[in-house]
Amino acid sequence: MKKILLYCLMILTAIKATAQIDVASTLRKETSRAIKKEADTTKWNWKRGGVMSFNLSQGSLSNWAAGGDNFSLSIASYFNYFFFYQKDRHSWDNNIDFNIGYLQTTSQGSRKNDDRFDFLSKYGYKMDTLGKWYVSGLFDFRSQFFDGYTYPGGVPVFSSTFLSPAYLVLSVGFDYKPTDKFSCFVSPLTSRTIIVASKQLAKNGAYGVDSGKHTLAQLGAFVTLNYNNTFSKTVTYKSRVDLFSNYLHNPENINFFMTNQVSCKISKYFSVSYSLDMIYDDNVRLFGAHGTSPGLQTKSLVGIGFLKPLAVKKRVLVKSI
């Protein structure tokens, strides 16, 4: 009997010791384990990308019977960057464009052949969870960097410069977005301000601004269409069309702005690019026999050069608590 009690006591002691070892081991593991933060359900969704291109062409002639400039140099550059935000019913689209071009010839000297910067920002709130319509507000600012000249009869005439002109658009309306590549914004109430900061151009009453003043305020209807797509690893296309009707003066004369950019890669860092811009502004009366008429402005550029696509990225950030 004593032996049995002794055996039971030994077994109980062993079980107790084993349990203490397990508890101690568990405590060590728990205290050394990294604390994992709980993540909430708030997600911030971003899509960003763009393209950067640089084209250079140069030519020289010597005793060339067919004629031409002895030397010519053309440089054209383009930069685009976009960043879009989407979360629940909220949408925020931003787009930046820069164009700079320069031409040098022995007969005509140096002059720019492209100059524009444009920033477009648009915020929208989805009208219903399943639909594709947004109540939206839009901000757009467009101008240029350097002095510009027209050449009637080969004589340079100062016509534009930084913030002369500049166009500021503030608008509220409805935005239709069936996909992340296309949007159509329609506004019955838009403020469009033309800015002419140059004293010389303001004195001449350029771009519809009254002589001596620097701004012209307009109120009207506005429509803008935007399309941005990468068809493959080699072809990208970007297009935008703006239409504006001024309620206060000649509303039937629609101001029109269109820009197109196509890029096709032919190797890792080289591409063929083509751009076409068209503008009709009833306030720009620099054309015709006496330089007092509006007209359709067109700019077409073809180039072969460096292309660097800025990779399209979608990013989801989860905030931790």
C-alpha positions in Angstrom: 0.0 0.0 0.0 2.8 2.4 0.9 4.5 1.6 -2.4 1.3 2.4 -4.3 0.9 5.8 -2.5 4.5 6.5 -3.2 4.1 5.8 -6.9 1.0 8.0 -7.1 2.8 10.9 -5.3 5.7 10.6 -7.8 3.3 10.7 -10.8 1.4 13.7 -9.5 4.7 15.6 -8.9 5.9 14.8 -12.5 2.6 16.0 -13.9 2.7 19.2 -11.9 6.3 19.9 -13.0 5.5 19.3 -16.7 2.5 21.7 -16.5 4.7 24.4 -14.9 7.3 23.9 -17.8 4.5 24.2 -20.4 3.1 27.4 -18.8 6.6 29.0 -18.6 7.3 28.1 -22.2 3.9 29.6 -23.3 4.6 32.8 -21.4 8.1 33.1 -23.0 6.5 32.7 -26.5 3.8 35.2 -25.8 6.1 37.9 -24.4 8.6 37.5 -27.3 5.9 37.5 -30.0 5.6 40.7 -32.0 2.3 42.5 -31.5 0.3 42.5 -34.7 -1.7 45.6 -35.3 -5.3 45.2 -36.3 -6.1 46.7 -39.6 -9.3 48.7 -40.2 -11.4 48.5 -43.4 -10.4 52.0 -44.7 -8.7 51.6 -48.1 -7.1 54.4 -50.1 -7.0 53.5 -53.8 -4.6 55.4 -56.2 -3.8 55.0 -59.8 -0.9 56.9 -61.3 1.2 56.9 -64.4 2.2 59.0 -67.5 4.7 59.4 -70.2 7.8 61.4 -71.0 9.2 61.9 -74.5 12.1 63.9 -76.1 12.6 64.2 -79.9 15.6 65.7 -81.6 16.3 66.2 -85.3 19.1 68.0 -87.0 20.0 68.7 -90.7 22.8 70.5 -92.6 23.3 71.3 -96.3 26.4 72.4 -98.3 26.2 73.4 -101.9 22.9 71.7 -102.1 21.4 72.5 -105.6 17.8 71.7 -104.5 18.0 74.5 -101.9 17.2 74.6 -98.2 18.6 75.9 -95.0 22.3 75.3 -94.4 21.5 74.2 -90.8 18.3 73.2 -88.9 17.7 71.9 -85.5 14.4 70.9 -83.9 13.7 69.8 -80.3 10.4 68.7 -79.0 9.6 67.4 -75.5 6.4 66.2 -73.8 5.6 65.3 -70.3 2.4 63.9 -68.9 1.6 62.7 -65.4 -1.8 61.7 -63.9 -2.9 60.5 -60.5 -6.4 59.3 -59.8 -8.1 58.5 -56.5 -11.1 56.3 -56.0 -12.7 55.3 -52.7 -16.3 54.4 -52.0 -18.3 57.2 -53.7 -15.4 59.6 -53.9 -13.4 60.2 -57.1 -10.5 62.7 -57.6 -8.8 62.9 -61.0 -5.6 65.0 -61.6 -3.7 65.5 -64.9 -0.6 67.5 -65.7 0.8 68.2 -69.2 4.0 70.0 -70.3 5.0 70.7 -73.9 8.1 72.5 -75.0 9.4 72.8 -78.6 12.3 74.7 -80.2 13.3 75.3 -83.8 16.6 76.8 -85.1 17.3 77.5 -88.8 19.8 79.6 -90.6 17.1 81.5 -92.6 14.6 82.1 -89.9 16.7 82.1 -86.7 15.4 80.5 -83.5 11.8 80.3 -82.5 9.6 78.0 -80.4 7.1 75.7 -82.1 5.5 74.3 -78.9 4.8 75.7 -75.5 2.1 74.7 -73.1 1.4 73.7 -69.5 -2.0 72.5 -68.3 -3.2 71.3 -64.9 -6.7 69.7 -64.6 -8.2 68.6 -61.3 -11.7 67.2 -60.9 -13.5 65.9 -57.8 -16.7 63.9 -57.9 -19.2 62.2 -55.6 -21.1 59.3 -57.0 -24.8 59.9 -57.2 -25.6 56.2 -56.4 -23.6 53.2 -55.6 -24.3 51.3 -58.8 -24.3 54.2 -61.3 -21.6 55.9 -63.3 -22.7 59.5 -62.8 -20.9 61.9 -60.3 -21.8 65.3 -59.0 -18.5 67.1 -59.7 -16.4 70.2 -59.4 -13.6 71.0 -61.9 -10.5 73.2 -61.8 -8.4 73.8 -64.9 -5.4 76.2 -65.5 -3.6 76.5 -68.8 -0.9 78.9 -70.0 2.7 78.8 -71.4 6.3 79.5 -70.3 8.1 81.7 -72.8 7.6 84.6 -75.2 5.7 83.8 -78.4 5.7 85.6 -81.8 3.7 85.5 -85.0 5.5 86.2 -88.3 3.2 88.1 -90.7 5.3 88.9 -93.8 8.3 87.3 -92.0 8.4 90.1 -89.4 8.2 88.9 -85.7 5.3 90.3 -83.8 5.1 89.8 -80.0 1.9 87.8 -79.3 2.1 85.9 -76.0 4.2 85.2 -73.0 4.0 83.6 -69.5 0.4 84.1 -68.1 -0.5 86.0 -71.3 -2.8 84.5 -72.0 -3.7 82.1 -69.2 -7.1 80.4 -68.9 -8.7 79.6 -65.5 -11.8 77.5 -65.5 -14.0 76.8 -62.4 -17.0 74.6 -63.0 -19.7 72.5 -61.3 -21.7 69.9 -63.1 -22.1 66.2 -63.8 -19.4 63.7 -64.7 -20.1 60.4 -66.6 -17.4 57.8 -66.0 -18.2 54.4 -67.5 -14.6 53.2 -67.2 -11.3 54.5 -65.7 -10.1 55.4 -69.3 -13.0 57.8 -70.3 -15.0 60.6 -68.7 -17.4 63.2 -69.9 -18.0 66.2 -67.8 -21.0 68.5 -68.5 -21.6 71.8 -66.7 -24.4 74.4 -67.2 -22.6 76.8 -64.9 -18.9 77.6 -65.5 -16.7 80.5 -64.8 -13.9 81.1 -67.4 -11.3 83.8 -66.8 -8.9 85.0 -69.4 -5.7 86.5 -67.9 -3.3 88.8 -69.8 -0.5 89.7 -67.3 1.7 91.4 -69.9 1.2 95.2 -69.8 2.1 95.4 -73.5 -0.5 92.8 -74.6 -3.1 94.2 -72.1 -2.6 97.7 -73.6 -3.3 96.3 -77.0 -6.5 94.6 -75.8 -5.2 91.1 -76.7 -7.3 87.9 -76.3 -10.6 89.8 -75.8 -9.5 91.7 -72.7 -10.4 95.4 -72.7 -7.5 97.7 -73.3 -5.6 98.4 -70.1 -7.2 95.6 -68.2 -5.7 92.2 -67.4 -8.6 89.9 -67.0 -11.9 89.0 -68.7 -14.5 87.1 -66.9 -16.9 84.9 -68.7 -19.9 82.8 -67.6 -21.2 79.9 -69.7 -21.7 76.2 -70.3 -18.7 73.8 -70.5 -18.1 70.2 -71.7 -14.9 68.3 -71.5 -14.1 64.8 -72.8 -11.0 62.9 -71.6 -9.6 59.6 -72.9 -6.4 58.0 -71.7 -5.5 54.4 -72.7 -2.5 52.1 -73.1 -3.5 49.7 -75.8 -0.5 47.5 -75.5 3.1 47.6 -74.1 4.0 49.7 -77.1 1.1 52.0 -77.9 -0.4 54.8 -75.7 -3.0 57.4 -76.6 -4.3 60.4 -74.8 -6.9 62.8 -75.9 -9.0 65.7 -74.5 -11.7 67.9 -76.0 -13.0 71.1 -74.3 -16.1 73.1 -75.5 -17.2 76.4 -74.0 -20.2 78.7 -74.8 -20.1 82.2 -73.3 -23.6 83.2 -72.2 -22.7 86.8 -72.0 -21.4 87.3 -75.5 -22.0 85.4 -78.8 -23.0 82.1 -77.1 -23.4 80.5 -80.6 -19.6 80.9 -81.1 -18.3 77.8 -79.3 -14.7 78.0 -78.1 -13.0 74.7 -78.9 -9.8 73.1 -77.6 -8.5 69.6 -78.6 -5.3 67.9 -77.9 -4.1 64.4 -79.0 -0.9 62.5 -78.3 0.0 59.1 -79.7 3.2 57.3 -78.8 4.5 54.0 -80.3 7.6 52.3 -78.9 10.0 50.9 -81.5 12.6 49.8 -78.9 13.1 49.9 -75.2 13.8 53.7 -75.0 12.9 55.0 -78.5 9.5 55.7 -80.1 7.6 57.4 -82.8 5.2 60.1 -81.5 2.5 62.2 -83.1 0.6 65.1 -81.6 -2.2 67.2 -83.0 -3.7 70.2 -81.2 -6.6 72.3 -82.5 -7.9 75.6 -80.9 -10.7 77.9 -81.9 -11.2 80.9 -79.5 -13.5 83.7 -80.6 -11.5 86.1 -78.5 -8.2 85.4 -80.3 -8.4 87.7 -83.4 -4.9 87.6 -84.8 -5.7 86.2 -88.2 -7.2 87.3 -91.5 -5.9 90.0 -93.9 -5.8 92.6 -91.2 -5.0 90.4 -88.2 -8.4 91.0 -86.7 -10.3 87.8 -87.3 -10.6 84.5 -85.2 -9.5 81.3 -86.9 -8.9 77.6 -86.3 -5.4 77.1 -84.8 -3.7 73.8 -85.6 -0.4 72.3 -84.5 0.9 69.0 -85.7 4.2 67.4 -84.7 5.8 64.1 -85.7 9.0 62.9 -84.0 11.3 60.0 -83.4 13.2 60.0 -80.2 13.4 59.0 -76.5 10.3 57.8 -74.8 10.0 56.8 -71.1 6.5 55.5 -70.0 5.9 56.2 -66.4 4.4 52.8 -65.3 0.7 52.8 -64.5 0.4 51.8 -60.9 -2.6 51.0 -58.7 -1.9 51.3 -55.0 -4.0 50.3 -52.0 -2.9 51.6 -48.6 -4.5 50.1 -45.5 -4.4 52.3 -42.5 -3.5 50.5 -39.3 -4.8 51.2 -35.8 
